[in-house]
Amino acid sequence: MSYTLLDSAAAGGLFVGRAWSPSVQGPSVVVVRDGRLVDITSKAAPTLSAVLEQPDPAEFVRTARGPVLCALEEIADVGIGTSEKSRVHLLAPADLQAIKACGVTFAQSMIERVIEEKAAGNPDRAAAIRERVSTLIGGSLNNLKAGSPAAASVKQALTEEGMWSQYLEVGIGPDAEVFTKAPVLSSVGWGADVGLHPISTWNNPEPEIVLAVNSRGEIKGATLGNDVNLRDVEGRSALLLGKAKDNNASCSIGPFVRLFDESYGLDDVRKAELALKVTGLDGFVLHGTSSMSKISRDPTDLVKQTCGPHHQYPDGFMLFLGTLFAPTQDREAPNQGFTHKVGDTVEISSAGLGSLANTVRLSTECPPWQFGITALMANLARRGLL
């Protein structure tokens, strides 16, 4: 089966990423040029992190030269689920950057987090709690901005009805939830398997925009991400966030970072529409959307809450911006909602950023993460790039 990585809205865009190069048995920094992956790895920029540190990353990539690794369609034609070291395949377009994520950034999806908590991770109780919450606040979450007087009123109304939750605090209070999604170099890219911890029985994909930010806190581009989520684990206790979010192959980013230039910028991120499609081996199909226009915190505010005098990132960071999507469609039994099954195909797309496709497996069955910082440094050194 052939997949589309970049759509027609991507025409004219400047896309940079990472690909596994069999000839050097390591990662190469690549740019998409004339439908081909061009290897632009150099001493000036041996990593994608280093590219984003350039004074003008877009100009640097635009003028960089190097050999062709393969045609983009060759990767698409191979399809997902293939990451053999004997062939070129895409890696997550992030290497030395920290992988950070913002939670509960959409007031509407915040309610699902409250429901998870009140249901203690039990989907059987979720439907009744969802109905009660909807009765309490109605449509008051539309266009609600976190930290505003209106947000404080909603928080007070829910609290008075015994529905206080820590998710209310980070969802509509002054301080954003920012957590570490995955260790450096552990994220998977387009076509790879994504992993679920085997203890989970209630989980879902989270389609998100991911910002590429350099060490100076400058937003240099954007891509797509799947913040794989274990609803039952986090629902039992927010202190289990690490177990719910950070497992082998539980973070996917790609296919490429679109560098900001005259054709695409932060305003395009602010109005981006994300589409999600989950296709199961059982014939089940789930469609979902996430509209960045409904986010409760501006992306620039989320970046400022992540880095600054209070916290520095010398190699930059990738920042998941959160999602509006929270699936309630029943997959099997009534009121059980959606949960993944092994073998599901997840496709996340947004006009101008392309499509991120992965196959769902158990984390214990995904390829183990073995290529870390030590391996990367050793590989670059052997290639004379350090």
Order of alpha helices (4+ residues) and beta strands (2+ residues): beta-beta-beta-alpha-alpha-beta-alpha-beta-beta-alpha-alpha-alpha-alpha-beta-beta-beta-beta-beta-beta-alpha-alpha-beta-alpha-beta-beta-alpha-beta-beta-beta-alpha
